[in-house]
């Protein structure tokens, strides 16, 4: 693929695995639990799962930590903050705050894939106060205002 970017990764725990793409065209690279043993997440609870890695993202990019669809849809486990944001100047360990949306305890095995990391460019907005905003057809219509579900 032509649209690659170099990301330096430092293992900060023994047994850490570098992020790995599951297929040639996967947008997200899997992040792995770096724990010595199984971690139990209580019903409706949140536990920080260490990945054992820190990254050096290029300036102008951000790392977005998303749920793995299998964990979220089949087991009810997803990042508590929905999408984690790793700024390009952060050098600490990536932690995944996994939330258990079920009524039963859930287990995460040592070395299990717990989330996926997408690296993407971002824009920095220059926020400017305005007395008026331009008109649009939608206007100030909020959720459901377009009449589509």
C-alpha positions in Angstrom: 0.0 0.0 0.0 1.2 3.5 -0.8 -0.4 5.3 2.2 1.9 4.1 4.9 3.4 6.1 7.8 6.2 5.1 10.0 5.2 4.7 13.7 7.9 4.0 16.3 6.7 1.6 19.0 8.4 1.0 22.4 7.6 -2.1 24.4 7.2 -0.9 28.0 6.3 -4.2 29.6 7.7 -7.7 29.2 5.6 -9.8 26.8 4.2 -6.8 24.9 3.2 -7.3 21.3 3.5 -4.7 18.6 0.1 -3.7 17.0 -0.7 -6.0 14.0 -3.1 -5.6 11.1 -5.4 -8.6 10.6 -5.5 -8.2 6.8 -3.9 -6.3 4.0 -6.6 -3.6 3.9 -7.5 -3.4 7.6 -7.7 0.2 8.8 -7.0 -0.7 12.4 -4.1 -2.6 13.9 -5.0 -4.9 16.8 -3.8 -4.0 20.3 -3.1 -6.8 22.7 -3.6 -7.2 26.5 -0.2 -7.3 28.1 -1.1 -9.0 31.4 0.5 -12.0 33.2 -2.9 -13.7 33.7 -6.6 -13.4 32.8 -8.3 -10.1 33.8 -11.9 -10.2 35.0 -14.2 -7.2 34.2 -17.2 -7.1 36.5 -20.7 -6.6 35.1 -21.2 -3.0 34.0 -17.6 -2.3 35.2 -14.6 -0.8 33.6 -11.0 -2.1 33.9 -7.9 -0.5 32.4 -6.1 -3.1 30.3 -2.4 -2.4 29.6 -1.1 -3.0 26.1 2.6 -2.8 27.0 3.4 -0.4 24.2 3.9 3.3 23.7 4.0 4.9 20.3 5.7 7.9 18.6 3.1 9.1 16.1 4.2 11.5 13.4 3.2 15.2 13.9 -0.2 15.9 12.4 -1.5 12.4 13.1 -3.6 10.9 15.9 -4.1 7.4 17.1 -7.8 6.5 17.5 -8.5 3.4 19.7 -11.7 1.7 18.6 -13.6 -1.4 19.8 -13.0 -4.7 18.1 -16.3 -5.7 16.6 -16.1 -9.3 17.9 -15.6 -8.2 21.5 -18.2 -5.5 21.3 -21.0 -7.3 19.5 -20.5 -10.9 20.7 -19.2 -10.3 24.3 -20.4 -6.8 25.2 -16.9 -5.4 25.8 -15.9 -2.0 24.3 -13.8 1.0 25.2 -15.5 3.0 28.0 -14.8 6.3 26.2 -16.1 4.8 22.9 -13.0 6.1 21.0 -9.7 6.7 22.7 -7.5 9.5 21.4 -3.7 9.2 21.4 -2.2 12.6 20.7 1.1 12.6 18.7 3.0 14.1 21.7 1.9 11.4 24.1 4.6 8.9 25.0 3.0 6.8 27.7 1.7 3.3 27.6 -1.5 2.8 25.6 -4.2 1.6 28.1 -7.6 0.4 27.0 -10.4 1.2 29.4 -12.6 -1.8 28.6 -16.2 -1.6 29.8 -18.4 -4.7 30.3 -21.9 -3.9 29.1 -23.3 -7.2 30.2 -24.8 -8.6 33.5 -22.1 -11.2 33.9 -18.4 -11.0 34.6 -16.2 -11.1 31.5 -12.7 -12.4 31.1 -9.8 -11.1 29.0 -7.1 -13.6 28.5 -3.4 -12.6 28.6 -2.3 -11.6 25.1 -5.9 -11.3 23.8 -6.8 -8.7 21.2 -8.6 -5.9 23.1 -9.0 -3.0 20.7 -7.8 -1.6 17.4 -5.6 1.4 16.7 -6.2 3.6 13.6 -3.6 6.2 12.8 -5.0 9.1 10.8 -4.2 12.8 10.0 -6.1 15.5 11.7 -6.8 19.2 11.2 -6.2 21.9 13.8 -9.1 24.4 13.9 -8.6 28.1 14.3 -11.7 28.8 16.4 -13.1 32.3 15.8 -16.1 33.8 17.6 -18.9 34.9 15.3 -22.1 36.8 15.8 -23.8 34.9 13.0 -23.3 31.6 11.1 -24.1 31.0 7.4 -27.6 29.6 6.7 -28.1 26.0 5.6 -31.2 23.9 4.7 -30.8 22.0 7.9 -30.2 25.0 10.1 -30.3 24.2 13.8 -32.1 20.9 13.3 -30.7 18.3 15.7 -31.0 14.5 16.0 -33.7 13.1 13.7 -34.3 16.5 12.1 -33.7 15.2 8.6 -36.7 12.7 8.9 -34.4 9.7 8.3 -33.8 7.0 10.9 
